[in-house]
Amino acid sequence: MRTYRELFRTPEFAPLFLASAGNVAAQTVSGLALGTLVYARTGSPLLSSLAMFGPALAQLAGALALLSAADRLPPRAALAGLSLLFAAGTAAQAVPGLPVWGVFAIVLVLGAASAVGGGVRYGLLNEILDREGYVLGRSVLNMSVGLMQIAGFAAGGVMVTALSPRGTLLAGAALYLAAAAAGRFGLSARGPRATGRATAGETWRNNVRLMSSPRRRAVYLALWVPNGLIVGCESLFVPYAPGHAGLLFAAGAAGMLAGDTLAGRFVPPGWRRRLDAPLRLVLAAPYLVFALRPPLPVAVAAITVASVGYCATLLLQERLLELTPDDLSGHALGLHSSGMLGMQGVGASLAGGAAQLTSPATGMALMAVASVAVTAALAPALRVRPAAPSGEPSGEPSGEASGEAPGEASAQRV
């Protein structure tokens, strides 16, 4: 599957696309409104960052306790139900007089619940599409993220001014309701991918199983840490340029859209493993210019170029699926999503703390330096091994020697 026409002709992809896009639009609009509301009430860059990206940090808790449900819930009911939960929580955050601690309590609950959503959504995508179509399909979902963020941040900036932050939160709740309807009435009923009870113990055992492989562990770290540190830079857009934060977020979304289009449609399979590390450097390096406190046009250009590098995660996801058994695909992708978003919350916390002690511009530059350092440190573990001639051993370790669970190596997709 190499064309967008073939992709959208695949049954159920279009409603999954619409449901995903609706959730992203709702999250974008409501996140900008919440960050603006908290910054106006507290004047704190740290609290503003956590208001926008705190749900990502809370996903870590959800990934540790709830993620086994990703393969054990009917996908249609799970996706629609989570969208309804987010609609209710976002509307509650708009209640006048709600204390700041109440806002953050809702943020934590919604973040923990969303850990399941990523696993359900991307596990379902893996079912809907064949193996060759996954990268193209995931790139289109990522492109929808870019488009919805461009539109959402632009519209959110207008709505925050015209409707107030609380009115914008209610608009976000309405978008979550639309996403719930798209999932409920567009997707067909499917059974769970795995049997058994979804318990915290099962979640923990599967997490340990997934992280026991050194190769998978390196891929997970590359997916989580450099990305999360750069999202820490983005979490400082509001305090860096309070009147132009929507423009900075829209520039980042435009760069991400361009990168996902390039990686999903035009990068040949043979180049994917060679490009993920350079793209992670592209993600971080342009933010170094913020050490000089650049004017707005230079900041917009740097953010746009840097955000192209987010497509490195798309290339690494393909490698993750090659190393993961089918019965753990939803859990593995959910762990990727939750861990990545959790690290984004960590990055937002670190960046907000650095900005509190120095300045938003300095905090962004420090996060960029850290992201470059992590990418360099992970390079040896992710180095592409040359392909072995047909019929000869590749030199890869066996499942047991590489830390796989017994019998897992034969289930890898390579």
C-alpha positions as CSV (number, residue, x, y, z in Angstrom):
1,M,0.0,0.0,0.0
2,R,1.7,3.1,-1.2
3,T,-1.0,5.7,-2.1
4,Y,-3.4,7.8,-0.1
5,R,-6.3,6.6,-2.3
6,E,-5.6,3.0,-1.4
7,L,-5.4,3.9,2.3
8,F,-8.7,5.7,2.5
9,R,-10.4,3.0,0.5
10,T,-9.5,0.5,3.3
11,P,-12.6,-0.2,5.4
12,E,-12.7,1.6,8.8
13,F,-9.6,3.8,8.2
14,A,-11.6,6.9,7.4
15,P,-13.7,6.8,10.6
16,L,-10.6,6.1,12.7
17,F,-8.9,9.0,11.0
18,L,-11.9,11.3,11.8
19,A,-12.1,10.2,15.4
20,S,-8.3,10.7,15.9
21,A,-8.4,14.1,14.2
22,G,-11.3,15.2,16.4
23,N,-9.5,14.3,19.6
24,V,-6.4,16.1,18.5
25,A,-8.4,19.3,17.6
26,A,-10.1,19.1,21.0
27,Q,-6.9,18.6,22.9
28,T,-5.2,21.4,21.0
29,V,-7.9,24.0,21.6
30,S,-8.5,23.1,25.2
31,G,-4.7,22.8,26.0
32,L,-4.0,26.3,24.7
33,A,-7.0,27.6,26.7
34,L,-6.0,25.8,29.9
35,G,-2.3,27.0,29.7
36,T,-3.5,30.6,29.1
37,L,-6.0,30.4,32.0
38,V,-3.4,29.0,34.4
39,Y,-0.7,31.5,33.4
40,A,-3.1,34.4,33.8
41,R,-4.1,33.2,37.3
42,T,-0.7,32.2,38.6
43,G,1.9,34.0,36.5
44,S,4.0,30.8,36.7
45,P,5.8,29.4,33.6
46,L,6.0,26.0,35.4
47,L,2.3,25.7,36.1
48,S,1.4,26.9,32.6
49,S,3.7,24.3,31.1
50,L,2.2,21.6,33.4
51,A,-1.4,22.7,32.5
52,M,-0.7,22.1,28.8
53,F,1.5,19.0,29.1
54,G,0.6,17.5,32.5
55,P,-1.7,14.9,31.0
56,A,1.3,13.5,29.2
57,L,3.1,13.1,32.5
58,A,0.1,11.4,34.0
59,Q,0.2,8.9,31.2
60,L,3.2,7.3,32.9
61,A,0.9,6.2,35.8
62,G,-1.7,4.9,33.4
63,A,1.0,3.0,31.5
64,L,2.1,1.2,34.7
65,A,-1.4,0.3,35.9
66,L,-3.9,0.3,33.0
67,L,-2.2,-0.4,29.7
68,S,-3.0,-4.2,29.6
69,A,-6.6,-3.0,28.9
70,A,-5.4,-1.8,25.4
71,D,-5.6,-5.3,24.0
72,R,-8.4,-6.5,26.2
73,L,-11.2,-4.0,25.5
74,P,-13.4,-3.8,22.4
75,P,-11.8,-1.0,20.4
76,R,-14.9,0.9,19.3
77,A,-16.4,1.1,22.8
78,A,-13.1,2.0,24.3
79,L,-12.3,4.9,21.9
80,A,-15.8,6.3,22.1
81,G,-15.9,6.0,25.9
82,L,-12.6,7.7,26.4
83,S,-13.7,10.7,24.1
84,L,-16.8,11.1,26.3
85,L,-14.7,11.0,29.4
86,F,-12.4,13.8,28.0
87,A,-15.5,15.8,27.0
88,A,-16.8,15.7,30.6
89,G,-13.4,16.5,32.1
90,T,-12.7,19.4,29.8
91,A,-16.1,20.9,30.5
92,A,-15.5,20.6,34.2
93,Q,-12.2,22.6,33.9
94,A,-14.3,25.5,32.5
95,V,-16.4,25.8,35.7
96,P,-15.9,29.3,37.2
97,G,-14.2,29.3,40.6
98,L,-12.6,25.9,40.1
99,P,-9.3,26.1,42.1
100,V,-6.0,25.5,40.4
101,W,-5.5,22.3,42.3
102,G,-8.9,21.1,41.0
103,V,-7.8,21.9,37.5
104,F,-4.7,19.7,38.0
105,A,-6.6,16.9,39.6
106,I,-8.7,16.6,36.4
107,V,-5.5,16.9,34.3
108,L,-4.1,13.9,36.2
109,V,-7.2,11.7,35.8
110,L,-7.6,12.4,32.1
111,G,-3.9,11.8,31.5
112,A,-3.9,8.4,33.2
113,A,-7.0,7.3,31.3
114,S,-5.5,8.4,28.0
115,A,-2.7,5.8,28.3
116,V,-5.2,3.2,27.2
117,G,-6.4,5.3,24.3
118,G,-3.1,5.3,22.5
119,G,-2.8,1.5,22.7
120,V,-6.3,0.9,21.5
121,R,-6.1,3.4,18.6
122,Y,-2.8,2.2,17.2
123,G,-3.4,-1.4,17.9
124,L,-6.6,-1.1,15.9
125,L,-4.7,0.7,13.1
126,N,-2.4,-2.3,13.0
127,E,-5.4,-4.6,12.6
128,I,-7.1,-2.5,9.9
129,L,-4.0,-2.1,7.7
130,D,-1.6,-4.7,6.4
131,R,2.0,-4.7,7.5
132,E,3.2,-2.7,4.4
133,G,0.5,-0.1,5.0
134,Y,1.2,0.7,8.7
135,V,3.8,3.4,8.2
136,L,1.7,5.2,5.5
137,G,-1.4,4.9,7.7
138,R,0.4,6.1,10.8
139,S,2.0,9.0,8.9
140,V,-1.5,10.1,7.8
141,L,-2.7,10.1,11.4
142,N,0.4,12.1,12.3
143,M,-0.3,14.5,9.4
144,S,-3.8,14.9,10.8
145,V,-2.2,15.9,14.1
146,G,-0.2,18.6,12.3
147,L,-3.2,19.9,10.4
148,M,-5.4,19.9,13.5
149,Q,-2.8,21.6,15.6
150,I,-2.2,24.3,12.9
151,A,-6.0,24.9,12.7
152,G,-6.5,24.3,16.5
153,F,-3.8,26.7,17.7
154,A,-4.8,29.3,15.2
155,A,-8.5,29.0,16.1
156,G,-7.7,28.6,19.7
157,G,-5.8,31.8,19.8
158,V,-8.8,33.6,18.3
159,M,-11.3,31.9,20.6
160,V,-9.3,32.6,23.8
161,T,-9.5,36.3,22.9
162,A,-13.1,36.3,21.6
163,L,-14.7,33.7,24.0
164,S,-12.3,33.7,26.9
165,P,-10.3,30.7,28.0
166,R,-13.3,29.1,29.7
167,G,-15.5,29.5,26.6
168,T,-12.7,27.9,24.5
169,L,-12.6,24.9,26.9
170,L,-16.3,24.3,26.3
171,A,-15.6,24.4,22.5
172,G,-12.9,21.7,23.1
173,A,-15.5,19.6,25.0
174,A,-17.8,19.8,22.0
175,L,-15.0,18.6,19.7
176,Y,-14.4,15.6,22.0
177,L,-18.2,14.7,21.6
178,A,-17.8,14.9,17.8
179,A,-14.8,12.5,18.0
180,A,-16.8,10.1,20.2
181,A,-19.6,10.0,17.6
182,A,-17.2,9.4,14.7
183,G,-15.8,6.4,16.5
184,R,-19.1,4.9,17.7
185,F,-20.9,5.2,14.4
186,G,-18.0,4.8,12.0
187,L,-16.1,1.8,13.4
188,S,-17.4,-1.8,13.4
189,A,-17.7,-3.9,16.5
190,R,-14.5,-5.9,17.1
191,G,-13.5,-8.2,19.9
192,P,-10.5,-7.7,22.0
193,R,-7.1,-8.8,20.6
194,A,-6.2,-10.7,23.8
195,T,-8.0,-12.6,26.5
196,G,-7.9,-12.4,30.2
197,R,-8.4,-9.7,32.8
198,A,-6.9,-6.3,32.4
199,T,-5.0,-5.9,35.7
200,A,-2.2,-3.9,37.0
201,G,-0.2,-7.1,37.4
202,E,-0.7,-8.1,33.8
203,T,0.2,-4.6,32.7
204,W,3.5,-4.8,34.7
205,R,4.4,-8.2,33.3
206,N,3.9,-7.1,29.7
207,N,5.9,-4.0,30.3
208,V,8.7,-6.0,31.7
209,R,8.5,-8.4,28.8
210,L,8.7,-5.6,26.3
211,M,11.5,-3.8,28.0
212,S,13.6,-7.0,28.5
213,S,14.9,-6.9,25.0
214,P,18.0,-4.6,24.7
215,R,17.0,-3.7,21.1
216,R,13.5,-2.8,22.0
217,R,14.6,-0.9,25.0
218,A,16.9,1.2,22.9
219,V,14.1,1.9,20.4
220,Y,11.8,3.0,23.3
221,L,14.4,5.3,24.7
222,A,15.0,6.9,21.3
223,L,11.2,7.3,20.9
224,W,10.7,8.9,24.3
225,V,13.6,11.0,25.5
226,P,14.8,13.3,22.7
227,N,11.2,14.0,21.7
228,G,10.1,14.7,25.3
229,L,12.9,17.2,25.9
230,I,12.0,19.2,22.8
231,V,8.3,19.3,23.8
232,G,9.7,20.9,26.9
233,C,10.8,23.7,24.6
234,E,7.3,24.0,23.2
235,S,5.8,24.1,26.7
236,L,7.6,27.5,27.1
237,F,6.0,29.2,24.1
238,V,3.3,30.9,26.2
239,P,5.8,32.6,28.6
240,Y,8.3,33.2,25.8
241,A,5.9,35.1,23.6
242,P,2.5,35.4,25.4
243,G,0.9,37.4,22.5
244,H,2.2,35.1,19.8
245,A,2.2,31.6,21.3
246,G,-0.5,30.4,18.9
247,L,1.8,31.4,16.0
248,L,4.7,29.5,17.5
249,F,2.6,26.4,18.1
250,A,1.2,26.6,14.5
251,A,4.7,26.9,13.1
252,G,5.7,23.7,15.0
253,A,2.6,21.9,13.7
254,A,3.4,22.9,10.1
255,G,6.9,21.6,10.4
256,M,5.6,18.3,11.9
257,L,3.1,18.0,9.0
258,A,5.9,18.4,6.5
259,G,8.1,15.8,8.2
260,D,5.4,13.2,8.4
261,T,4.4,13.7,4.8
262,L,8.1,13.2,3.8
263,A,8.7,10.2,5.9
264,G,5.4,8.4,5.3
265,R,5.1,8.9,1.5
266,F,8.5,9.5,0.1
267,V,11.3,8.0,2.2
268,P,12.2,4.5,0.7
269,P,12.1,1.6,3.2
270,G,15.9,1.1,2.9
271,W,16.6,4.6,4.1
272,R,14.3,4.6,7.2
273,R,16.8,3.2,9.6
274,R,19.5,5.5,8.4
275,L,17.5,8.6,8.8
276,D,16.0,8.4,12.3
277,A,19.1,9.6,14.1
278,P,19.8,12.6,11.8
279,L,16.2,13.6,12.1
280,R,16.4,13.5,15.9
281,L,19.3,15.9,15.6
282,V,17.2,18.1,13.3
283,L,14.5,18.1,16.0
284,A,16.8,19.6,18.6
285,A,19.6,21.7,16.9
286,P,17.5,24.7,15.7
287,Y,16.3,25.4,19.3
288,L,19.9,26.2,20.2
289,V,19.3,29.6,18.6
290,F,17.0,30.5,21.5
291,A,20.1,31.0,23.6
292,L,20.4,34.3,21.7
293,R,16.8,35.3,22.4
294,P,15.9,35.6,18.7
295,P,13.2,37.9,17.3
296,L,9.9,36.4,16.4
297,P,10.5,35.7,12.7
298,V,13.7,33.8,13.5
299,A,12.0,31.9,16.3
300,V,9.2,30.9,13.9
301,A,11.7,29.7,11.3
302,A,13.7,27.7,13.8
303,I,10.6,26.0,15.3
304,T,9.3,25.1,11.8
305,V,12.6,23.5,10.8
306,A,13.1,21.7,14.1
307,S,9.6,20.2,14.0
308,V,10.3,18.3,10.8
309,G,12.4,16.1,13.0
310,Y,9.4,14.7,14.8
311,C,9.0,12.2,11.9
312,A,11.9,10.2,13.4
313,T,9.3,8.7,15.7
314,L,7.4,7.3,12.8
315,L,10.5,5.6,11.5
316,L,11.3,4.1,14.9
317,Q,7.8,2.8,15.3
318,E,8.2,0.5,12.3
319,R,11.3,-0.9,13.9
320,L,9.4,-1.4,17.2
321,L,6.7,-3.4,15.4
322,E,9.3,-5.6,13.8
323,L,10.6,-6.6,17.3
324,T,7.1,-7.1,18.9
325,P,4.8,-10.2,18.9
326,D,1.4,-9.7,17.4
327,D,-0.5,-10.3,20.7
328,L,1.4,-7.5,22.3
329,S,1.2,-5.0,19.4
330,G,-1.5,-2.8,21.0
331,H,0.3,-2.9,24.4
332,A,3.7,-2.1,22.7
333,L,2.3,0.8,20.8
334,G,0.4,2.1,23.9
335,L,3.6,1.9,25.9
336,H,5.4,3.9,23.2
337,S,2.6,6.5,23.2
338,S,2.3,6.7,27.0
339,G,6.1,6.7,27.5
340,M,6.6,9.4,24.9
341,L,3.9,11.6,26.2
342,G,5.0,10.9,29.8
343,M,8.5,12.1,28.8
344,Q,6.9,15.1,27.2
345,G,5.4,15.9,30.6
346,V,8.8,15.4,32.2
347,G,10.4,17.6,29.6
348,A,7.7,20.3,30.3
349,S,8.5,20.1,34.0
350,L,12.2,20.4,33.5
351,A,11.8,23.2,31.0
352,G,9.4,25.1,33.3
353,G,11.7,24.7,36.2
354,A,14.7,25.9,34.2
355,A,12.7,28.9,32.9
356,Q,11.6,29.7,36.5
357,L,15.3,29.9,37.5
358,T,16.6,31.6,34.3
359,S,14.3,32.6,31.5
360,P,12.1,30.9,28.9
361,A,14.6,31.4,26.2
362,T,17.5,29.9,28.2
363,G,15.2,27.0,29.3
364,M,14.5,26.1,25.7
365,A,18.2,26.2,24.8
366,L,19.1,23.9,27.7
367,M,16.5,21.4,26.6
368,A,17.9,21.4,23.1
369,V,21.4,20.7,24.4
370,A,20.1,17.7,26.5
371,S,18.2,16.3,23.5
372,V,21.3,16.3,21.3
373,A,23.3,14.6,24.0
374,V,20.8,11.8,24.5
375,T,20.6,11.2,20.7
376,A,24.4,10.9,20.6
377,A,24.5,8.6,23.6
378,L,21.9,6.2,22.0
379,A,23.6,6.1,18.6
380,P,25.7,2.9,19.2
381,A,22.7,0.8,20.4
382,L,20.6,1.9,17.3
383,R,23.4,1.7,14.7
384,V,22.1,-0.1,11.6
385,R,23.7,-3.5,11.1
386,P,24.5,-4.5,7.5
387,A,22.2,-7.2,6.1
388,A,23.7,-10.6,5.9
389,P,23.7,-12.5,2.6
390,S,20.9,-14.9,2.0
391,G,21.2,-18.1,4.0
392,E,23.9,-16.8,6.3
393,P,23.5,-15.8,9.9
394,S,23.0,-12.1,10.4
395,G,25.0,-11.8,13.6
396,E,21.9,-10.7,15.6
397,P,21.6,-12.3,19.0
398,S,19.0,-15.0,19.5
399,G,15.9,-14.2,21.5
400,E,17.2,-15.5,24.8
401,A,20.6,-14.0,24.5
402,S,19.2,-10.6,23.6
403,G,16.9,-10.5,26.5
404,E,13.7,-11.7,24.8
405,A,11.2,-13.8,26.6
406,P,11.6,-17.5,25.6
407,G,9.9,-18.2,22.3
408,E,9.5,-14.5,21.5
409,A,12.2,-14.2,18.9
410,S,10.3,-16.5,16.5
411,A,7.3,-14.1,16.7
412,Q,9.3,-11.1,15.6
413,R,8.5,-9.5,12.3
414,V,11.7,-8.8,10.5
